[in-house]
Amino acid sequence: MNAVLYETGPWSLEDLYVSSESPDMQSALIDLESRVKVFEEIRQSLNDEIGKAEFMEIIQQLEGITSLAYRIHGFASLQFSADTQDEAALAFMAKIDQVMAEMQNRVLFFSLWWKDMENEQAERLMEDTGDYQYWLEEMRHFKPHTLSEPEEKIVNIKDVTGSRALNKLYDSITNRYVYKVVVEGEEKQLTRGQLMVHVRSSDPDLRAAAYRELYRVFGEDGPILGQVYQTLVRDWHNEQVKLRNYKTPISARNLANDVPDTVVDMLLEVCQNNASVFQRFFQLKAKLLGMEVLRRYDIYAPLAEADKNYTFDSGVEMVLDSFQGFDPRVADLAKRVFGEGHLDSQVRKGKRDGAFCATVTPDLTPWVLLNYQGRSEDVATMAHELGHAVHAMLAEHHSVFTQHSSLPLAETASTFAEMLLVDSMLAQEGDQKVRRDILFKQVDDAYATIMRQAYFAAFEKQAHEMIKADATVEELSTAYMQNLKDQFSDAVALSEEFRWEWVSIPHIFQVPFYVYAYAFGQLLVLSLYQQFKNEGEAFKPRYIEILSAGGSKSPVEILTGVGIDINTPAFWQGGFDVINGMVEELEVLSE
């Protein structure tokens, strides 16, 4: 054990600003205004004959503005996440959203000029731009979908009081929910995070009660939350399809991810074609739990009577030890998050549920939000989010424009980190029953990350079409129930309250079509992890190379560089072959 004692606590934002009202924040806002004003003056000098040196100076000016804006917005966002019921934090977040939209409009002329340039001149200017090159290339990919400057400005301003405001409303409504469940004879009032502990309880009645309460609460507001979703979908369709002329609603996300539509369609098709792998897994789990058929309440049910509890300190040590065993550099980077006070692990009313990692700028260690309650799932979540942080830190030598990886690769380090943790736990466990339980959880997680997310994406595609045809919230709920039936077939019994599950998924509200990135990342990592198991030390430099690239190249180029071709169904099927092997091993262990 490390001599350091890790304890739960809130994060510190002082590496950004002392507070929203502090002199350093006020100075930053003044500085941002001054920088933007100076940048606006270059507008008149932009032309096709501009020199390379002057072009680089302009890029670096914009980089400075962007970094400062990210710091200010990062503080506002993290402060709000720490307490979504804090009216001052909400008001400041709204103010900063407005400031950022106005700033974006004032510097917009540069990207419009750049996209409109003839290819020959653009190629000349991109020569020798180093780390900025992919960012410049990627910007020009959006040329066919770019509007006029007045239109782009209207869209930016509209989003502040439109889609962004609706998403904040969704967060404020759903994060104030209180759930009531009887636990060991006593009625308890719980946050969503605390409630979701019980969906993995060994008590089948408690699992059912937790799910029923979750969707009772969401169902009461279901018609309202459903209307919020309908409005967000219409807003997306109006802008992305009608105004920007994307072929389909998901095409806009695919271009932002720099992944061809054909690859995403192939990924989702292979996932749906392999639904039977998880259906077989659920039938095995039902048998071991002594059930004729698994209920939807039971898909994450543990096989052991009681799940082991891990103190925060022991959980941290487990994660860091698993990272250390892979590569000491990975463990050292993860320790930075703790050492700099950039982790909020407490469970608090009003705090945003779930977990995330926020990378603000390349020169700052990322911030990680957890709601740690001592379950093995919480330890895995810690590994996942610290994996994101390590990914960002390995890419911190890039510019603010190229540090962030695209969404499809964003889940690579996080999912790989979880697998390192599971392998470490298996290596230390001699009891075959416990090993079986760990392997069961691994397939549980693969289901949650691959199949569940792929079917969410399929529902999103359907919902966008249905809303375009004026579908009601009730019709969307009916379609979602059919989506679940297609996913589970007769391997899992569904109850009616799950018709409201879709309104409880923040990603489909906040980032349309984000969710397929999870399936992409998990299947990719299964392939990478298989290479690691086969090659050992020889694999590690290639893996570090993927993470260190950040967003400085396209996903296809990054993966091609390490021998992976995502353009074939065989690659995606390979991930399912690994999962199928896990299920077969479980069938043998369970005989």
C-alpha positions in Angstrom: 0.0 0.0 0.0 1.1 3.5 -0.8 1.9 5.7 2.3 -0.6 8.3 0.9 -4.1 8.1 2.3 -6.7 8.9 -0.3 -10.0 10.4 1.1 -13.2 11.4 -0.6 -13.7 15.2 -0.9 -14.7 18.0 -3.3 -12.3 19.3 -6.0 -10.5 22.5 -6.0 -11.0 24.9 -9.0 -8.3 27.3 -7.8 -6.0 26.3 -10.7 -8.7 28.0 -12.8 -10.1 30.8 -10.7 -10.8 31.5 -7.0 -14.5 32.2 -7.6 -16.9 33.6 -10.1 -16.7 37.0 -8.4 -13.0 37.1 -7.7 -10.6 39.7 -9.2 -8.8 37.0 -11.2 -12.1 36.1 -12.9 -12.9 39.7 -13.6 -9.4 40.3 -15.0 -9.8 37.2 -17.2 -13.1 38.5 -18.7 -11.5 41.8 -19.4 -8.5 40.2 -21.0 -10.7 38.0 -23.2 -12.6 41.1 -24.4 -9.3 42.9 -25.1 -7.8 39.9 -27.0 -11.0 39.5 -29.1 -11.0 43.2 -30.0 -7.4 43.0 -31.2 -8.2 39.8 -33.2 -11.1 41.6 -34.9 -8.7 44.1 -36.4 -7.0 41.4 -38.6 -10.2 41.0 -40.6 -9.3 43.6 -43.1 -5.9 42.1 -43.8 -7.2 38.6 -44.7 -6.7 37.7 -48.3 -5.5 34.7 -50.4 -2.0 36.2 -50.7 -1.3 36.3 -47.0 2.1 35.1 -45.9 2.8 32.0 -43.9 4.4 33.8 -41.0 1.5 36.2 -40.7 -1.0 33.2 -41.0 0.8 31.4 -38.1 0.6 34.6 -36.0 -3.1 34.7 -36.5 -3.6 31.1 -35.6 -1.6 31.6 -32.4 -3.6 34.7 -31.5 -6.8 32.6 -31.9 -5.3 29.8 -29.8 -4.7 32.3 -27.0 -8.3 33.5 -27.1 -9.6 29.9 -27.2 -7.4 28.8 -24.3 -8.6 31.7 -22.1 -12.2 31.1 -23.1 -11.9 27.4 -22.2 -10.6 28.3 -18.8 -13.4 30.7 -18.1 -16.1 28.3 -19.4 -14.4 25.3 -17.7 -14.7 27.0 -14.3 -18.4 27.9 -14.8 -19.2 24.4 -16.0 -17.3 22.6 -13.2 -18.8 24.9 -10.6 -22.3 24.2 -11.8 -21.7 20.4 -11.9 -20.6 20.5 -8.3 -24.0 21.9 -7.3 -26.7 22.1 -10.0 -29.1 23.6 -7.4 -26.8 26.6 -6.7 -28.6 29.6 -8.2 -25.5 31.7 -8.3 -23.6 29.0 -10.2 -26.5 28.6 -12.6 -26.7 32.4 -13.2 -22.9 32.6 -13.8 -23.1 29.6 -16.2 -25.8 31.4 -18.2 -23.8 34.6 -18.2 -20.7 32.8 -19.5 -22.7 31.0 -22.2 -23.8 34.3 -23.5 -20.2 35.8 -23.3 -18.9 32.7 -25.2 -21.5 32.9 -27.9 -20.8 36.6 -28.5 -17.0 35.9 -28.6 -17.5 33.1 -31.0 -19.5 35.4 -33.3 -16.8 38.0 -33.2 -14.0 35.6 -34.3 -16.2 33.7 -36.6 -14.9 35.6 -39.7 -11.6 33.7 -39.6 -13.0 30.2 -39.9 -15.4 31.4 -42.6 -12.5 32.9 -44.6 -10.5 29.8 -44.1 -13.2 27.4 -45.3 -13.9 29.6 -48.3 -10.3 29.7 -49.6 -9.4 27.9 -52.8 -7.7 24.5 -52.3 -4.4 25.6 -53.8 -4.0 28.6 -51.5 -5.1 26.6 -48.5 -2.5 23.9 -49.2 0.2 26.5 -49.5 -0.7 28.0 -46.1 -1.0 24.6 -44.4 2.6 23.6 -45.2 4.8 23.6 -42.2 1.9 24.3 -39.7 2.9 21.3 -37.7 0.4 20.4 -34.9 -2.2 22.8 -36.3 -2.5 21.1 -39.7 -5.2 18.5 -39.0 -7.3 21.1 -37.2 -7.0 23.3 -40.3 -7.8 20.4 -42.6 -10.8 19.3 -40.5 -12.2 22.8 -40.5 -12.4 22.8 -44.3 -14.4 19.5 -44.2 -17.3 21.5 -43.0 -17.3 23.9 -46.0 -20.4 22.3 -47.7 -22.4 22.7 -44.4 -21.3 26.3 -43.5 -23.8 29.1 -43.6 -23.2 32.8 -44.2 -21.7 34.9 -41.5 -25.0 36.5 -40.4 -26.7 33.1 -40.3 -23.8 31.5 -38.3 -24.1 34.4 -35.8 -27.8 33.9 -35.4 -27.4 30.2 -34.8 -24.8 30.8 -32.1 -26.9 33.4 -30.3 -30.1 31.2 -30.7 -28.4 28.2 -29.0 -27.8 30.2 -25.8 -31.5 30.7 -25.2 -32.5 27.6 -27.2 -30.8 24.2 -27.0 -28.3 25.0 -24.3 -30.9 26.6 -22.1 -33.2 23.5 -22.5 -30.4 21.2 -21.6 -29.7 23.2 -18.4 -33.4 23.0 -17.6 -33.3 19.3 -18.1 -30.2 19.0 -15.7 -31.8 21.3 -13.1 -35.1 19.3 -13.2 -33.6 15.8 -13.1 -30.8 16.5 -10.6 -33.3 17.7 -8.0 -35.2 14.4 -8.1 -35.4 12.5 -4.8 -36.1 8.8 -4.8 -37.8 6.9 -2.0 -37.0 3.2 -1.4 -37.5 0.9 1.5 -34.1 -0.6 2.4 -33.9 -3.1 5.3 -37.3 -2.0 6.6 -36.5 1.7 6.5 -37.7 4.2 3.9 -34.7 6.2 2.5 -34.5 9.3 0.4 -31.8 8.9 -2.2 -30.1 10.7 -5.1 -30.1 8.9 -8.4 -26.5 7.7 -7.9 -27.4 6.3 -4.5 -30.6 4.6 -5.9 -28.6 3.0 -8.7 -26.5 1.1 -6.2 -29.6 -1.1 -5.5 -30.1 -2.1 -9.2 -27.0 -4.3 -8.6 -28.3 -5.6 -5.2 -28.4 -9.3 -4.5 -32.0 -8.8 -3.3 -34.3 -9.2 -6.4 -37.2 -7.3 -4.7 -34.9 -4.3 -4.0 -33.6 -4.3 -7.6 -37.2 -4.2 -8.8 -38.1 -1.5 -6.3 -35.2 0.7 -7.4 -36.0 0.5 -11.1 -39.7 1.1 -10.4 -39.0 4.1 -8.3 -36.5 5.5 -10.9 -39.0 5.3 -13.7 -41.9 6.3 -11.5 -40.2 9.6 -10.9 -39.0 10.1 -14.5 -42.4 8.9 -15.7 -44.2 11.6 -13.7 -42.3 14.2 -15.7 -42.1 12.0 -18.8 -44.5 14.1 -20.9 -42.6 17.3 -20.0 -39.1 15.8 -20.5 -40.3 14.2 -23.7 -41.4 17.6 -25.0 -37.9 19.0 -24.1 -36.5 16.1 -26.2 -38.8 16.8 -29.1 -37.8 20.4 -29.2 -34.1 19.6 -29.1 -34.6 17.1 -31.9 -36.5 19.6 -34.0 -33.8 22.2 -33.3 -31.1 19.7 -34.5 -33.1 18.8 -37.6 -33.8 22.4 -38.5 -30.2 23.4 -38.2 -28.2 20.3 -39.3 -30.5 18.9 -42.1 -32.6 21.9 -43.3 -30.0 24.7 -43.0 -26.6 22.9 -43.2 -27.8 20.2 -45.7 -26.4 17.1 -43.9 -27.8 14.0 -45.5 -29.2 12.7 -42.2 -29.3 13.9 -38.6 -26.5 11.5 -37.6 -24.3 12.6 -40.5 -23.6 15.9 -38.6 -22.2 13.9 -35.7 -20.2 11.6 -38.0 -18.5 14.5 -39.7 -17.7 16.1 -36.4 -16.1 12.7 -35.4 -14.4 12.5 -38.8 -15.8 9.0 -39.3 -17.6 8.1 -42.5 -21.4 7.4 -42.4 -20.7 3.9 -43.8 -18.4 3.0 -40.9 -21.0 4.0 -38.3 -23.8 2.2 -40.1 -21.6 -0.9 -40.3 -20.8 -0.7 -36.6 -24.5 -0.4 -35.6 -25.5 -3.2 -38.0 -22.8 -5.6 -36.6 -24.0 -4.8 -33.1 -27.6 -5.6 -33.9 -26.6 -8.8 -35.7 -24.8 -9.9 -32.5 -27.7 -9.3 -30.1 -27.9 -13.0 -29.6 -24.5 -13.1 -27.9 -25.8 -11.1 -25.0 -29.2 -12.8 -25.1 -27.4 -16.1 -24.5 -25.5 -14.5 -21.6 -28.7 -13.3 -20.0 -30.2 -16.8 -20.3 -27.1 -18.2 -18.5 -27.5 -15.6 -15.8 -31.1 -16.4 -15.3 -30.2 -20.1 -14.9 -27.6 -19.3 -12.2 -30.0 -17.0 -10.4 -32.6 -19.7 -10.3 -35.0 -17.8 -12.6 -37.0 -19.1 -15.5 -36.4 -15.9 -17.4 -34.3 -12.8 -16.4 -36.4 -9.7 -15.7 -35.1 -6.3 -17.0 -34.6 -5.5 -13.3 -32.0 -8.3 -13.1 -29.6 -7.7 -15.9 -26.9 -6.3 -13.6 -27.8 -8.7 -10.7 -24.7 -10.1 -8.9 -24.3 -13.8 -8.6 -22.7 -13.5 -5.2 -24.9 -12.9 -2.2 -23.2 -9.7 -1.2 -20.9 -7.4 -3.1 -17.6 -6.5 -1.5 -17.3 -2.9 -0.3 -14.1 -0.9 -1.1 -13.0 2.1 0.9 -12.0 5.1 -1.3 -8.4 4.6 -0.4 -8.3 0.9 -1.3 -10.2 1.7 -4.5 -7.7 4.3 -5.5 -4.8 1.9 -4.7 -6.4 -0.9 -6.8 -6.7 1.4 -9.8 -3.2 2.9 -9.5 -1.6 -0.5 -9.0 -3.3 -1.8 -12.1 -2.0 1.2 -14.0 1.5 0.7 -12.5 1.5 -2.9 -13.7 0.9 -1.8 -17.2 3.2 1.2 -17.4 4.5 3.4 -14.5 4.0 6.5 -16.7 0.2 5.8 -16.7 0.1 5.5 -12.9 2.1 8.7 -12.4 -0.2 10.7 -14.7 -3.2 9.4 -12.8 -1.7 10.5 -9.5 -1.5 14.1 -10.8 -5.3 14.3 -10.6 -5.3 13.5 -6.9 -2.2 15.5 -6.1 -3.6 18.6 -7.6 -7.0 18.3 -6.0 -8.8 17.9 -9.3 -11.1 15.1 -8.2 -14.6 15.4 -6.6 -15.6 12.0 -5.3 -18.3 12.9 -2.7 -22.0 12.0 -3.0 -24.0 15.2 -2.4 -27.5 16.3 -3.0 -27.6 18.7 -6.0 -24.2 17.5 -7.3 -24.4 16.2 -10.9 -25.0 12.4 -11.0 -22.7 10.0 -12.7 -19.1 10.6 -13.6 -17.0 12.5 -16.1 -13.5 13.8 -16.9 -13.2 17.4 -18.0 -10.1 18.5 -19.9 -9.9 22.3 -20.0 -6.6 23.2 -21.6 -3.4 21.2 -22.4 -1.4 22.9 -19.6 -3.9 21.9 -16.9 -4.4 18.5 -15.3 -8.0 17.4 -16.1 -10.8 17.4 -13.5 -12.6 14.2 -12.6 -16.1 13.9 -11.1 -17.2 10.7 -9.3 -20.0 9.8 -7.0 -18.0 7.1 -5.0 -20.0 4.7 -2.9 -17.6 1.8 -2.4 -19.0 -0.7 -4.9 -16.8 -2.5 -7.3 -18.6 -0.6 -10.1 -17.4 2.7 -8.5 -13.8 1.4 -8.6 -14.3 0.5 -12.2 -15.8 4.0 -12.9 -12.7 5.6 -11.2 -10.4 3.6 -13.5 -12.6 4.7 -16.5 -12.5 8.4 -15.7 -8.8 8.4 -14.8 -8.2 6.6 -18.1 -9.8 9.6 -19.8 -7.5 11.9 -17.8 -4.4 9.9 -18.7 -5.4 10.1 -22.4 -5.6 13.9 -22.2 -2.3 14.2 -20.3 -0.4 12.0 -22.8 -1.7 14.4 -25.5 -0.9 17.6 -23.6 2.0 18.5 -25.9 -0.6 19.3 -28.6 -2.4 22.6 -29.1 -5.7 23.5 -27.6 -7.2 22.7 -31.0 -5.7 19.2 -31.3 -5.4 17.8 -27.8 -8.9 16.4 -27.6 -9.4 13.1 -29.4 -12.5 12.6 -31.6 -15.4 11.0 -29.8 -14.9 7.5 -31.3 -11.4 7.3 -29.9 -12.3 9.2 -26.7 -13.3 6.0 -24.9 -10.2 4.1 -25.8 -8.0 4.9 -22.7 -11.0 4.8 -20.3 -12.2 1.4 -21.4 -8.7 0.0 -21.6 -8.1 1.2 -18.0 -11.2 -0.7 -16.8 -9.8 -3.9 -18.5 -6.5 -3.4 -16.8 -8.3 -3.2 -13.4 -10.3 -6.3 -14.1 -7.2 -8.2 -15.1 -5.5 -7.1 -12.0 -8.4 -8.3 -9.8 -8.5 -11.7 -11.6 -4.8 -12.1 -11.1 -5.1 -11.6 -7.4 -8.2 -13.9 -7.0 -7.8 -17.7 -6.6 -11.4 -18.5 -5.8 -13.1 -19.8 -9.0 -16.5 -18.6 -7.9 -15.2 -15.1 -7.3 -13.3 -15.2 -10.6 -16.6 -16.2 -12.3 -18.3 -13.3 -10.7 -15.7 -10.9 -11.9 -15.9 -12.2 -15.4 -19.7 -11.9 -15.2 -19.3 -8.2 -14.3 -17.0 -7.8 -17.3 -19.7 -9.1 -19.7 -22.3 -7.0 -17.8 -20.1 -3.9 -18.5 -19.6 -5.0 -22.2 -23.4 -5.2 -22.6 -23.8 -1.7 -21.0 -21.1 -0.2 -23.1 -21.8 -1.9 -26.5 -25.2 -3.3 -27.0 -27.1 -0.9 -24.8 -25.5 2.1 -26.4 -25.9 0.8 -30.0 -29.6 0.3 -29.4 -29.8 3.8 -27.9 -28.3 5.1 -31.1 -30.8 3.0 -33.1 -33.6 4.6 -31.1 -32.2 8.1 -31.6 -32.2 7.5 -35.4 -35.8 6.3 -35.2 -36.9 9.1 -32.8 -35.5 11.8 -35.1 -37.5 10.4 -38.0 -40.6 10.0 -35.9 -40.4 13.5 -34.5 -40.0 14.9 -38.0 -43.3 13.2 -38.7 -44.9 14.8 -35.6 -44.9 11.7 -33.3 -46.2 12.2 -29.8 -44.2 11.5 -26.6 -46.5 8.5 -26.1 -45.6 7.2 -29.5 -41.9 7.6 -28.8 -42.3 5.6 -25.6 -44.0 2.9 -27.5 -41.2 2.8 -30.0 -38.6 2.6 -27.2 -40.4 -0.4 -25.7 -40.2 -2.1 -29.2 -36.5 -1.2 -29.3 -36.0 -3.0 -26.0 -38.0 -6.0 -27.2 -35.8 -6.3 -30.3 -32.7 -6.0 -28.1 -33.6 -8.7 -25.6 -36.0 -10.9 -27.6 -37.4 -13.6 -25.2 -34.2 -13.7 -23.0 -35.4 -10.8 -20.8 -38.9 -10.0 -19.5 -39.8 -6.3 -19.7 -42.2 -4.4 -17.5 -44.2 -1.4 -18.6 -42.3 1.3 -16.6 -39.2 0.9 -18.8 -41.1 2.8 -21.5 -39.8 5.9 -19.8 -36.1 4.9 -19.7 -35.3 7.0 -22.8 -36.1 10.3 -21.0 -33.6 9.4 -18.3 -30.6 9.3 -20.7 -28.9 12.7 -20.6 -26.6 12.0 -23.6 -29.4 11.7 -26.1 -30.6 15.1 -25.0 -27.3 16.9 -24.7 -25.1 15.4 -27.4 -27.2 13.8 -30.2 -25.7 10.5 -31.4 -22.9 10.6 -28.9 -23.7 7.2 -27.6 -22.3 5.1 -30.5 -18.8 6.3 -29.5 -19.1 3.9 -26.5 -19.7 0.9 -28.7 -17.0 2.0 -31.1 -14.5 2.5 -28.2 -15.3 -0.8 -26.4 -15.1 -2.9 -29.6 -11.8 -1.2 -30.5 -10.4 -1.8 -27.0 -11.3 -5.5 -27.1 -9.2 -5.7 -30.3 -6.4 -3.7 -28.7 -6.5 -5.6 -25.5 -6.3 -8.9 -27.4 -3.1 -7.5 -29.1 -1.7 -6.6 -25.6 -2.4 -10.1 -24.3 -0.7 -11.7 -27.3 2.3 -9.3 -27.6 3.0 -7.9 -24.1 5.7 -5.3 -24.0 5.8 -4.9 -27.8 2.3 -3.6 -27.8 2.7 -0.8 -25.3 4.5 1.8 -27.6 1.7 1.4 -30.2 -1.0 2.0 -27.5 0.8 5.0 -26.1 1.1 6.3 -29.7 -2.7 6.2 -30.1 -3.3 8.1 -26.9 -0.5 10.6 -27.5 -1.9 11.5 -30.9 -4.9 13.1 -29.2 -6.9 14.8 -32.0 -3.9 15.7 -34.2 -4.9 13.2 -36.8 -8.1 11.6 -38.1 -9.3 8.4 -36.3 -8.8 6.4 -39.4 -5.2 7.6 -39.8 -4.4 7.0 -36.1 -5.7 3.5 -36.2 -4.3 2.6 -39.6 -0.9 3.5 -38.2 -1.2 0.7 -35.7 -2.6 -1.8 -38.1 -6.3 -1.5 -37.5 -8.8 -1.2 -40.4 -12.3 0.0 -39.2 -13.7 -0.1 -42.7 -14.5 -3.8 -42.6 -17.3 -5.7 -40.7 -14.6 -8.3 -39.7 -12.9 -5.8 -37.4 -16.1 -5.0 -35.5 -17.1 -8.7 -35.5 -13.7 -9.4 -33.9 -14.7 -7.6 -30.8 -17.9 -9.7 -30.5 -15.8 -12.8 -31.0 -13.9 -11.9 -27.8 -17.2 -11.3 -25.9 -18.5 -14.6 -27.2 -15.3 -16.3 -25.9 -16.0 -14.8 -22.5 -19.6 -16.1 -22.5 -18.3 -19.6 -23.5 -15.8 -19.5 -20.6 -18.7 -18.5 -18.2 -20.8 -21.4 -19.5 -17.9 -23.8 -18.7 -17.3 -22.2 -15.3 -21.0 -22.4 -14.5 -21.4 -26.2 -15.2 
